[in-house]
Amino acid sequence: MHTRTSRIFRVASLLIAIAGAWSSTALAIADGQWTRLPVPTAGHLRSVVRDEQGNRLISFGGTNGSSYSNEVFVLPLSGPPEWQLLQTVGTPPAPRSGQAAVYDPVRHRLLVFGGTTISGQVGDAWALSLSGTPTWSQLFPTSGPSPRYGHAAIYDPVRDRVVVFGGNTGSAKLNDVWVLPLTTFPLGWSQLAPAGDTPTTRWGSTGIYDPVDDRMIVFGGVQLATGFNDVWALSLGGAPVWTPLAPTGTLPGGRWTHAAAYDPLRGRLLVFGGYNGTTYLNDVWALTLGASPAWAPVAAGGTPPAARWGTTWINDPVLDRMVLFGGGAVAGETNDLWSLPLGAPQWQEVFGTSGNAPWRYDHGAVFDPVSRRMFVIDGFNGSFLNDVWAASVDDPTFWAPVLPLGPAPPARTNFSATLDGARRRIIVIGGVGSGTGVRFNDVWALSLDPPIQWTQLSPGGTPPSPIDTHVAILDPIRNRIIVQGGVTVSDGNTNRVWALSLLGDGTWSELSPVGGPPAVRTAHAGIYDPIRDRLVIAGGYNGGFHVLNDVWALTLSGTPTWHQLVNVFSFSSQTAVYDAGNDRMLLFGGYNSDATNDTWAVPLGPSGLTTLLAPSGARPSPRFSHSAVYDAEGAQMIVFGGFNVPSPNGDVWSLKLPVNTTAVPPATTRSGVQLAAAVPDPAVGEVTIGFTLASDGEATLNVYDVGGRLMRSLVDASLPAGPQTVRWDRRDSAGNVVPAGLYFYELRVGQIRMARRVVLVH
């Protein structure tokens, strides 16, 4: 995986390049690029083949039991094992599972036939070219087999054709054999009529090509409820003949939807796992081929993968190993990856699994810039949840459950989760509970440093009435969380504002802003604008089936005051982040008459228009009630989960963003007080910050990270009127050099407060 140093170097290079090129390419750069982050979603009955030319594993399709996929993922088999979602063009096959797929080495492409879709079984054929831009195209062979799933297929390299055996039509099991020659045009299927005994009709069997004896080997499968453990050979040269094999040795138990592959170095069939009607399996068997076939169990050391069915594996001849991926297990769908070296078999887990991927909606999500992990808390996925999951945004290969100490909060949805960076914890407020749908106004803290544990806080003061679907942001200057809007037991939909101090167990107080106010609302989006020290809210729902499109700002210094900013397209249940690299509010997704996957940019400075962005790359599917967080060091917005997701397995997306140094507001003057831009910006080492005081008096100049933690107090003294200069040596208050990233510096003079930002690079 990438090291932290190399990642920072790439970020630094990006910032410097963009700083020089921004003025001429602002629009194109500002729109960013979408990338899906995780491994293929957990599931079973997918297709996995080895791309011989690219020496990589290719995964297509599959199901998680409730939805189907048509995504293509690739994994290099040499070098760092990093999954990539293959961006394809052309119209792809309908999402499906139980299809057959083979690699066509002559034309460097993936061939797919049949499977089960949301509409039932299909008998279509498709090709995905792997040279140049991967492109899907449907093949239209004549006289095709009946629609089916769970069939076996091989590529016959001598005759350059695909061979298909058996399968399930949904109402009948099959034992027919079809071939698709790839050298004749137009393409046309033809059915073979092999001589000899015929295997029993079945599905879920596996087939491999035996190059030594030029034949197809079929093992296992099921007709009714008991799996087969018989082995059949179909000769492929001349007149085809079925021959049942009678291996010696200890036979494996009957099974279906197992994994099977050919080991060319030892001339044998290797089988893993499957299902026997009552039990999921994780055993490994080898069938030596040739004149005297013999079965023997393979004794593999290490901890084996969980027992599973609908799994697949391939032989990696370069490293002489088997590579196993995914499948359905007792604990749920998997997306783990395993390696089994064949010289001295020892199971090695390459990627872990989350078991059931943590798909959900109406949950809480927080990004911790210190550990660079995204935390997902509670929510709903058909059941109310009270779990915690985490994934690194630098190595998002799998989610891991977090198991905090202490009693956990009751399961809930529609609460707020806010990072309190100064105290290394997440603060959870309110929400709706399971069962009777009771609302909460309790406050919980989840510590992020070991030992990770839940603690219920008991704030003083008068809290809001039990509340949900509100907005909450950290006010790092005043050490408090601001809660606005939502639905309360006492008021219904509201536009009230509360503050929760973060010292000790905290104290609740209600704010009484002037100006406005905005309409009552719920399910809206909100951010903290650190440059202007204010809460910014957008959209939402105010009841009566009325979705809002207004954007409001609440200043937090002095007398809290509402100001309306601009309008955006009407949405509720969208997400928002503060895009610090461009000094703007980003809104993604949401619901009006339907779910959307649009991204809007709302400028926060004195001028500019709200813009619908057009990022490059495939966009996330439309969704609402999802979550989004901002990673300043990685210059990206990260989107997780939500409702209306076609594949509900907790997909994670990154919108890579530019860092526009010209987006920093110009030198600010207020009552004669000025705060200038840091020089240089971006900076590798120390920076110089200039400010001007209108009169003699007390002044403070502090530096904060994007998590709201005080990094360094540069000035805290009584100063004379006039221009001042201070140097920051890039060290925190403990004398440590701070890492690359985005930082804010704040000048306070009496009731005047100004803030700006500076980018540090490696």
Secondary structure, DSSP 4 states (H G I P E B T S, - for coil): ---HHHHHHHHHHHHHHHHHHHHHHHHHHHT-EEEE-SPSPS-BS-EEEEETTTTEEEEE--B-SS-BB--EEEEESSSS---EE---BSPPPPSBBS-EEEEETTTTEEEEEEEEETTEEEEEEEEEE-SSS-EEEEE--BSPPPP-BS-EEEEETTTTEEEEEEEE-SS-EEEEEEEEESSSSS-B-EEE--BS--PPSBBS-EEEEETTTTEEEEE--BSSSSB---EEEEE-SSS-BEEE---EEPPPPP-BS-EEEEETTTTEEEEEEEE-SS-EEEEEEEEE-SSS-EEEE---BSPPPPPEES-EEEEETTTTEEEEEEEEETTEEEEEEEEEESSS-B-EEEE---SS----BS-EEEEETTTTEEEEEEEESSSEEEEEEEEESSSTT--EEE--BSPPPPPEES-EEEEEGGGTEEEEEEEEESTTT-EEEEEEEEE-SSSPBEEEE--EE-PPSSEES-EEEEETTTTEEEEE--EETTTEEB--EEEEE-STT-EEEEE--BS-PPPPBBS-EEEEETTTTEEEEE--B-STT-B--EEEEEE-SSS-EEEEEEE----BS-EEEEETTTTEEEEE--BSSSBB--EEEEE-SSS---EE---BSPPPPPBBS-EEEEETTTTEEEEE--BS-SS-S--EEEEE----GGGSPPPEEETTEEEPPPBSSSBSS-EEEEEEESSSEEEEEEEEETTS-EEEEEEEEEE-SEEEEEEE-SB-TTSPBPPSEEEEEEEEETTEEEEEEEEE--
